[in-house]
Amino acid sequence: MISLNLVLAGLRLGLKNRQVGEKWVFDDCFYLCKGLLKRKEKRK
């Protein structure tokens, strides 16, 4: 499931980068990293 989420996030990043600009890419990367960190904390 994680790989699927990364693929979907990548597609969203690509679309937003073309349409809006780098700010959206930064925001998505920030939230994606936050989500991955939360998952790692839950596993411990």
CHARMM-style PDB file with segment names, atoms N, HN, CA, C and O in Angstrom:
ATOM      1  N   MET     1       0.823  -1.215   0.000  1.00  0.00      PROA
ATOM      2  CA  MET     1       0.000   0.000   0.000  1.00  0.00      PROA
ATOM      3  C   MET     1       0.857   1.265   0.000  1.00  0.00      PROA
ATOM      4  O   MET     1       0.490   2.270  -0.608  1.00  0.00      PROA
ATOM      5  N   ILE     2       1.995   1.209   0.682  1.00  0.00      PROA
ATOM      6  HN  ILE     2       2.294   0.392   1.176  1.00  0.00      PROA
ATOM      7  CA  ILE     2       2.846   2.401   0.742  1.00  0.00      PROA
ATOM      8  C   ILE     2       3.332   2.781  -0.652  1.00  0.00      PROA
ATOM      9  O   ILE     2       3.350   3.958  -1.011  1.00  0.00      PROA
ATOM     10  N   SER     3       3.729   1.766  -1.444  1.00  0.00      PROA
ATOM     11  HN  SER     3       3.714   0.810  -1.153  1.00  0.00      PROA
ATOM     12  CA  SER     3       4.228   2.064  -2.791  1.00  0.00      PROA
ATOM     13  C   SER     3       3.127   2.685  -3.648  1.00  0.00      PROA
ATOM     14  O   SER     3       3.394   3.588  -4.441  1.00  0.00      PROA
ATOM     15  N   LEU     4       1.900   2.208  -3.494  1.00  0.00      PROA
ATOM     16  HN  LEU     4       1.683   1.475  -2.850  1.00  0.00      PROA
ATOM     17  CA  LEU     4       0.782   2.777  -4.246  1.00  0.00      PROA
ATOM     18  C   LEU     4       0.577   4.240  -3.864  1.00  0.00      PROA
ATOM     19  O   LEU     4       0.368   5.094  -4.725  1.00  0.00      PROA
ATOM     20  N   ASN     5       0.638   4.516  -2.567  1.00  0.00      PROA
ATOM     21  HN  ASN     5       0.807   3.822  -1.867  1.00  0.00      PROA
ATOM     22  CA  ASN     5       0.486   5.901  -2.106  1.00  0.00      PROA
ATOM     23  C   ASN     5       1.578   6.794  -2.673  1.00  0.00      PROA
ATOM     24  O   ASN     5       1.321   7.937  -3.050  1.00  0.00      PROA
ATOM     25  N   LEU     6       2.808   6.266  -2.733  1.00  0.00      PROA
ATOM     26  HN  LEU     6       3.017   5.337  -2.427  1.00  0.00      PROA
ATOM     27  CA  LEU     6       3.913   7.060  -3.281  1.00  0.00      PROA
ATOM     28  C   LEU     6       3.690   7.345  -4.757  1.00  0.00      PROA
ATOM     29  O   LEU     6       3.977   8.444  -5.230  1.00  0.00      PROA
ATOM     30  N   VAL     7       3.177   6.356  -5.490  1.00  0.00      PROA
ATOM     31  HN  VAL     7       2.943   5.463  -5.106  1.00  0.00      PROA
ATOM     32  CA  VAL     7       2.913   6.550  -6.921  1.00  0.00      PROA
ATOM     33  C   VAL     7       1.840   7.614  -7.119  1.00  0.00      PROA
ATOM     34  O   VAL     7       1.991   8.506  -7.954  1.00  0.00      PROA
ATOM     35  N   LEU     8       0.758   7.519  -6.354  1.00  0.00      PROA
ATOM     36  HN  LEU     8       0.635   6.794  -5.677  1.00  0.00      PROA
ATOM     37  CA  LEU     8      -0.318   8.506  -6.474  1.00  0.00      PROA
ATOM     38  C   LEU     8       0.181   9.897  -6.101  1.00  0.00      PROA
ATOM     39  O   LEU     8      -0.152  10.880  -6.763  1.00  0.00      PROA
ATOM     40  N   ALA     9       0.974   9.976  -5.045  1.00  0.00      PROA
ATOM     41  HN  ALA     9       1.244   9.178  -4.507  1.00  0.00      PROA
ATOM     42  CA  ALA     9       1.524  11.268  -4.629  1.00  0.00      PROA
ATOM     43  C   ALA     9       2.426  11.828  -5.728  1.00  0.00      PROA
ATOM     44  O   ALA     9       2.408  13.028  -6.001  1.00  0.00      PROA
ATOM     45  N   GLY    10       3.211  10.955  -6.354  1.00  0.00      PROA
ATOM     46  HN  GLY    10       3.225   9.980  -6.132  1.00  0.00      PROA
ATOM     47  CA  GLY    10       4.096  11.389  -7.432  1.00  0.00      PROA
ATOM     48  C   GLY    10       3.312  11.952  -8.604  1.00  0.00      PROA
ATOM     49  O   GLY    10       3.702  12.961  -9.191  1.00  0.00      PROA
ATOM     50  N   LEU    11       2.203  11.299  -8.945  1.00  0.00      PROA
ATOM     51  HN  LEU    11       1.886  10.479  -8.468  1.00  0.00      PROA
ATOM     52  CA  LEU    11       1.368  11.790 -10.040  1.00  0.00      PROA
ATOM     53  C   LEU    11       0.788  13.153  -9.692  1.00  0.00      PROA
ATOM     54  O   LEU    11       0.757  14.056 -10.528  1.00  0.00      PROA
ATOM     55  N   ARG    12       0.327  13.297  -8.450  1.00  0.00      PROA
ATOM     56  HN  ARG    12       0.352  12.564  -7.770  1.00  0.00      PROA
ATOM     57  CA  ARG    12      -0.234  14.579  -8.018  1.00  0.00      PROA
ATOM     58  C   ARG    12       0.828  15.665  -8.056  1.00  0.00      PROA
ATOM     59  O   ARG    12       0.558  16.795  -8.464  1.00  0.00      PROA
ATOM     60  N   LEU    13       2.046  15.316  -7.626  1.00  0.00      PROA
ATOM     61  HN  LEU    13       2.266  14.398  -7.295  1.00  0.00      PROA
ATOM     62  CA  LEU    13       3.135  16.299  -7.649  1.00  0.00      PROA
ATOM     63  C   LEU    13       3.405  16.750  -9.077  1.00  0.00      PROA
ATOM     64  O   LEU    13       3.587  17.941  -9.328  1.00  0.00      PROA
ATOM     65  N   GLY    14       3.432  15.807 -10.012  1.00  0.00      PROA
ATOM     66  HN  GLY    14       3.284  14.839  -9.807  1.00  0.00      PROA
ATOM     67  CA  GLY    14       3.701  16.141 -11.405  1.00  0.00      PROA
ATOM     68  C   GLY    14       2.642  17.073 -11.975  1.00  0.00      PROA
ATOM     69  O   GLY    14       2.968  18.047 -12.654  1.00  0.00      PROA
ATOM     70  N   LEU    15       1.376  16.777 -11.701  1.00  0.00      PROA
ATOM     71  HN  LEU    15       1.111  15.986 -11.150  1.00  0.00      PROA
ATOM     72  CA  LEU    15       0.293  17.608 -12.222  1.00  0.00      PROA
ATOM     73  C   LEU    15       0.332  19.001 -11.609  1.00  0.00      PROA
ATOM     74  O   LEU    15       0.194  20.001 -12.314  1.00  0.00      PROA
ATOM     75  N   LYS    16       0.520  19.062 -10.300  1.00  0.00      PROA
ATOM     76  HN  LYS    16       0.633  18.250  -9.728  1.00  0.00      PROA
ATOM     77  CA  LYS    16       0.528  20.363  -9.633  1.00  0.00      PROA
ATOM     78  C   LYS    16       1.722  21.194 -10.081  1.00  0.00      PROA
ATOM     79  O   LYS    16       1.621  22.412 -10.231  1.00  0.00      PROA
ATOM     80  N   ASN    17       2.856  20.525 -10.294  1.00  0.00      PROA
ATOM     81  HN  ASN    17       2.938  19.536 -10.172  1.00  0.00      PROA
ATOM     82  CA  ASN    17       4.059  21.257 -10.694  1.00  0.00      PROA
ATOM     83  C   ASN    17       3.829  21.944 -12.032  1.00  0.00      PROA
ATOM     84  O   ASN    17       4.290  23.068 -12.232  1.00  0.00      PROA
ATOM     85  N   ARG    18       3.131  21.296 -12.941  1.00  0.00      PROA
ATOM     86  HN  ARG    18       2.757  20.383 -12.778  1.00  0.00      PROA
ATOM     87  CA  ARG    18       2.856  21.898 -14.252  1.00  0.00      PROA
ATOM     88  C   ARG    18       1.854  23.032 -14.140  1.00  0.00      PROA
ATOM     89  O   ARG    18       2.003  24.068 -14.787  1.00  0.00      PROA
ATOM     90  N   GLN    19       0.833  22.835 -13.319  1.00  0.00      PROA
ATOM     91  HN  GLN    19       0.711  21.993 -12.793  1.00  0.00      PROA
ATOM     92  CA  GLN    19      -0.285  23.780 -13.299  1.00  0.00      PROA
ATOM     93  C   GLN    19      -0.034  24.977 -12.386  1.00  0.00      PROA
ATOM     94  O   GLN    19      -0.305  26.118 -12.761  1.00  0.00      PROA
ATOM     95  N   VAL    20       0.478  24.715 -11.201  1.00  0.00      PROA
ATOM     96  HN  VAL    20       0.698  23.788 -10.896  1.00  0.00      PROA
ATOM     97  CA  VAL    20       0.520  25.776 -10.192  1.00  0.00      PROA
ATOM     98  C   VAL    20       1.933  26.257  -9.907  1.00  0.00      PROA
ATOM     99  O   VAL    20       2.194  27.459  -9.941  1.00  0.00      PROA
ATOM    100  N   GLY    21       2.848  25.339  -9.626  1.00  0.00      PROA
ATOM    101  HN  GLY    21       2.636  24.362  -9.599  1.00  0.00      PROA
ATOM    102  CA  GLY    21       4.212  25.767  -9.334  1.00  0.00      PROA
ATOM    103  C   GLY    21       4.843  24.980  -8.203  1.00  0.00      PROA
ATOM    104  O   GLY    21       4.270  24.016  -7.696  1.00  0.00      PROA
ATOM    105  N   GLU    22       6.028  25.408  -7.821  1.00  0.00      PROA
ATOM    106  HN  GLU    22       6.494  26.192  -8.233  1.00  0.00      PROA
ATOM    107  CA  GLU    22       6.825  24.637  -6.882  1.00  0.00      PROA
ATOM    108  C   GLU    22       6.267  24.656  -5.470  1.00  0.00      PROA
ATOM    109  O   GLU    22       6.547  23.743  -4.694  1.00  0.00      PROA
ATOM    110  N   LYS    23       5.490  25.663  -5.114  1.00  0.00      PROA
ATOM    111  HN  LYS    23       5.262  26.406  -5.744  1.00  0.00      PROA
ATOM    112  CA  LYS    23       4.960  25.731  -3.750  1.00  0.00      PROA
ATOM    113  C   LYS    23       4.125  24.496  -3.428  1.00  0.00      PROA
ATOM    114  O   LYS    23       4.242  23.935  -2.339  1.00  0.00      PROA
ATOM    115  N   TRP    24       3.282  24.071  -4.371  1.00  0.00      PROA
ATOM    116  HN  TRP    24       3.187  24.528  -5.256  1.00  0.00      PROA
ATOM    117  CA  TRP    24       2.442  22.894  -4.135  1.00  0.00      PROA
ATOM    118  C   TRP    24       3.293  21.648  -3.984  1.00  0.00      PROA
ATOM    119  O   TRP    24       2.985  20.780  -3.166  1.00  0.00      PROA
ATOM    120  N   VAL    25       4.359  21.551  -4.763  1.00  0.00      PROA
ATOM    121  HN  VAL    25       4.609  22.255  -5.427  1.00  0.00      PROA
ATOM    122  CA  VAL    25       5.246  20.395  -4.676  1.00  0.00      PROA
ATOM    123  C   VAL    25       5.869  20.332  -3.289  1.00  0.00      PROA
ATOM    124  O   VAL    25       5.946  19.263  -2.682  1.00  0.00      PROA
ATOM    125  N   PHE    26       6.308  21.476  -2.794  1.00  0.00      PROA
ATOM    126  HN  PHE    26       6.245  22.344  -3.287  1.00  0.00      PROA
ATOM    127  CA  PHE    26       6.914  21.528  -1.464  1.00  0.00      PROA
ATOM    128  C   PHE    26       5.899  21.103  -0.406  1.00  0.00      PROA
ATOM    129  O   PHE    26       6.222  20.320   0.488  1.00  0.00      PROA
ATOM    130  N   ASP    27       4.666  21.621  -0.507  1.00  0.00      PROA
ATOM    131  HN  ASP    27       4.404  22.257  -1.233  1.00  0.00      PROA
ATOM    132  CA  ASP    27       3.623  21.278   0.462  1.00  0.00      PROA
ATOM    133  C   ASP    27       3.346  19.783   0.451  1.00  0.00      PROA
ATOM    134  O   ASP    27       3.250  19.163   1.510  1.00  0.00      PROA
ATOM    135  N   ASP    28       3.214  19.194  -0.744  1.00  0.00      PROA
ATOM    136  HN  ASP    28       3.291  19.697  -1.604  1.00  0.00      PROA
ATOM    137  CA  ASP    28       2.926  17.766  -0.838  1.00  0.00      PROA
ATOM    138  C   ASP    28       4.068  16.944  -0.264  1.00  0.00      PROA
ATOM    139  O   ASP    28       3.830  15.967   0.447  1.00  0.00      PROA
ATOM    140  N   CYS    29       5.309  17.327  -0.564  1.00  0.00      PROA
ATOM    141  HN  CYS    29       5.502  18.120  -1.141  1.00  0.00      PROA
ATOM    142  CA  CYS    29       6.462  16.599  -0.029  1.00  0.00      PROA
ATOM    143  C   CYS    29       6.477  16.681   1.488  1.00  0.00      PROA
ATOM    144  O   CYS    29       6.786  15.700   2.166  1.00  0.00      PROA
ATOM    145  N   PHE    30       6.144  17.852   2.022  1.00  0.00      PROA
ATOM    146  HN  PHE    30       5.893  18.649   1.472  1.00  0.00      PROA
ATOM    147  CA  PHE    30       6.128  18.045   3.470  1.00  0.00      PROA
ATOM    148  C   PHE    30       5.102  17.124   4.122  1.00  0.00      PROA
ATOM    149  O   PHE    30       5.411  16.449   5.104  1.00  0.00      PROA
ATOM    150  N   TYR    31       3.877  17.093   3.582  1.00  0.00      PROA
ATOM    151  HN  TYR    31       3.626  17.641   2.784  1.00  0.00      PROA
ATOM    152  CA  TYR    31       2.837  16.245   4.157  1.00  0.00      PROA
ATOM    153  C   TYR    31       3.150  14.775   3.963  1.00  0.00      PROA
ATOM    154  O   TYR    31       2.857  13.960   4.839  1.00  0.00      PROA
ATOM    155  N   LEU    32       3.744  14.418   2.822  1.00  0.00      PROA
ATOM    156  HN  LEU    32       3.982  15.079   2.111  1.00  0.00      PROA
ATOM    157  CA  LEU    32       4.113  13.030   2.561  1.00  0.00      PROA
ATOM    158  C   LEU    32       5.157  12.571   3.572  1.00  0.00      PROA
ATOM    159  O   LEU    32       5.041  11.482   4.135  1.00  0.00      PROA
ATOM    160  N   CYS    33       6.174  13.394   3.802  1.00  0.00      PROA
ATOM    161  HN  CYS    33       6.268  14.278   3.345  1.00  0.00      PROA
ATOM    162  CA  CYS    33       7.213  13.045   4.774  1.00  0.00      PROA
ATOM    163  C   CYS    33       6.614  12.934   6.169  1.00  0.00      PROA
ATOM    164  O   CYS    33       6.980  12.036   6.927  1.00  0.00      PROA
ATOM    165  N   LYS    34       5.705  13.825   6.515  1.00  0.00      PROA
ATOM    166  HN  LYS    34       5.408  14.554   5.899  1.00  0.00      PROA
ATOM    167  CA  LYS    34       5.046  13.782   7.815  1.00  0.00      PROA
ATOM    168  C   LYS    34       4.296  12.467   7.990  1.00  0.00      PROA
ATOM    169  O   LYS    34       4.359  11.845   9.050  1.00  0.00      PROA
ATOM    170  N   GLY    35       3.588  12.049   6.944  1.00  0.00      PROA
ATOM    171  HN  GLY    35       3.537  12.554   6.082  1.00  0.00      PROA
ATOM    172  CA  GLY    35       2.834  10.799   6.996  1.00  0.00      PROA
ATOM    173  C   GLY    35       3.751   9.600   7.164  1.00  0.00      PROA
ATOM    174  O   GLY    35       3.440   8.684   7.925  1.00  0.00      PROA
ATOM    175  N   LEU    36       4.880   9.596   6.462  1.00  0.00      PROA
ATOM    176  HN  LEU    36       5.132  10.341   5.844  1.00  0.00      PROA
ATOM    177  CA  LEU    36       5.822   8.483   6.577  1.00  0.00      PROA
ATOM    178  C   LEU    36       6.416   8.435   7.974  1.00  0.00      PROA
ATOM    179  O   LEU    36       6.603   7.350   8.524  1.00  0.00      PROA
ATOM    180  N   LEU    37       6.718   9.589   8.559  1.00  0.00      PROA
ATOM    181  HN  LEU    37       6.567  10.471   8.112  1.00  0.00      PROA
ATOM    182  CA  LEU    37       7.274   9.623   9.909  1.00  0.00      PROA
ATOM    183  C   LEU    37       6.260   9.097  10.914  1.00  0.00      PROA
ATOM    184  O   LEU    37       6.625   8.373  11.840  1.00  0.00      PROA
ATOM    185  N   LYS    38       4.994   9.452  10.744  1.00  0.00      PROA
ATOM    186  HN  LYS    38       4.697  10.040   9.992  1.00  0.00      PROA
ATOM    187  CA  LYS    38       3.955   8.968  11.656  1.00  0.00      PROA
ATOM    188  C   LYS    38       3.831   7.459  11.575  1.00  0.00      PROA
ATOM    189  O   LYS    38       3.643   6.798  12.596  1.00  0.00      PROA
ATOM    190  N   ARG    39       3.935   6.901  10.372  1.00  0.00      PROA
ATOM    191  HN  ARG    39       4.088   7.438   9.542  1.00  0.00      PROA
ATOM    192  CA  ARG    39       3.851   5.453  10.204  1.00  0.00      PROA
ATOM    193  C   ARG    39       4.993   4.758  10.919  1.00  0.00      PROA
ATOM    194  O   ARG    39       4.798   3.721  11.553  1.00  0.00      PROA
ATOM    195  N   LYS    40       6.192   5.334  10.816  1.00  0.00      PROA
ATOM    196  HN  LYS    40       6.349   6.176  10.301  1.00  0.00      PROA
ATOM    197  CA  LYS    40       7.355   4.731  11.469  1.00  0.00      PROA
ATOM    198  C   LYS    40       7.184   4.745  12.982  1.00  0.00      PROA
ATOM    199  O   LYS    40       7.556   3.784  13.656  1.00  0.00      PROA
ATOM    200  N   GLU    41       6.625   5.823  13.522  1.00  0.00      PROA
ATOM    201  HN  GLU    41       6.323   6.604  12.975  1.00  0.00      PROA
ATOM    202  CA  GLU    41       6.424   5.926  14.964  1.00  0.00      PROA
ATOM    203  C   GLU    41       5.414   4.893  15.444  1.00  0.00      PROA
ATOM    204  O   GLU    41       5.570   4.331  16.528  1.00  0.00      PROA
ATOM    205  N   LYS    42       4.384   4.638  14.651  1.00  0.00      PROA
ATOM    206  HN  LYS    42       4.257   5.094  13.771  1.00  0.00      PROA
ATOM    207  CA  LYS    42       3.360   3.660  15.043  1.00  0.00      PROA
ATOM    208  C   LYS    42       3.935   2.253  15.103  1.00  0.00      PROA
ATOM    209  O   LYS    42       3.509   1.444  15.927  1.00  0.00      PROA
ATOM    210  N   ARG    43       4.902   1.952  14.233  1.00  0.00      PROA
ATOM    211  HN  ARG    43       5.248   2.609  13.564  1.00  0.00      PROA
ATOM    212  CA  ARG    43       5.466   0.607  14.179  1.00  0.00      PROA
ATOM    213  C   ARG    43       6.304   0.283  15.406  1.00  0.00      PROA
ATOM    214  O   ARG    43       6.421  -0.882  15.787  1.00  0.00      PROA
ATOM    215  N   LYS    44       6.893   1.308  16.033  1.00  0.00      PROA
ATOM    216  HN  LYS    44       6.799   2.254  15.723  1.00  0.00      PROA
ATOM    217  CA  LYS    44       7.775   1.064  17.185  1.00  0.00      PROA
ATOM    218  C   LYS    44       7.004   0.521  18.379  1.00  0.00      PROA
ATOM    219  OT1 LYS    44       7.594   0.262  19.428  1.00  0.00      PROA
TER     220      LYS     44
END
